[in-house]
Amino acid sequence: MSATPSTYAAYRTTTIATADPVTLTTMLFDGALKAMRRARLRYEEGRRKEFLDELERASLIVGELLATLDYERGGELAKNLSAIYAYCLRRLTEATLGELDKLAEAEKHIGRIAEAWKQAAAAYRAGQVERSHAA
């Protein structure tokens, strides 16, 4: 038995609505990277409109990552991430001209940040589990 598109959409909506901020951020990173990979494939297939659609999707997600930075709590790290996200947004815009090296560069930076985020999230969650067992 396979899920229908509407069943999948409902599941996804529920997943997003009930996710904690750490999980939501992970989902944003995954979505941005997935859109960048699809953009590359669409370009290689000669599907220009879909290529541009995927670049737009990636840009919107990176823009969301930028918009959710907490400069008060994040301090210097938030400022540095802001600069990297803005740089990646410029690279994604340049990639619309078919400059796949710009896309690869944005993908590399977002991929590195995503990996660091996932490691920090795992450590955070492990700490939560340890604290809950100690209580």
Protein Blocks (a to p, Z undefined) as FASTA:
>chain_A
ZZdfklmmmmmmmmmmmpcfklmmmmmmmmmmmmmmmmmmmmmnopaklmmmmmmmmmmm
mmmmmmmpcfklnmmmmmmmmmmmmmmmmmmmmmmnopaklmmmmmmmmmmmmmmmmmmm
mmmmmmmmmmmmmZZ
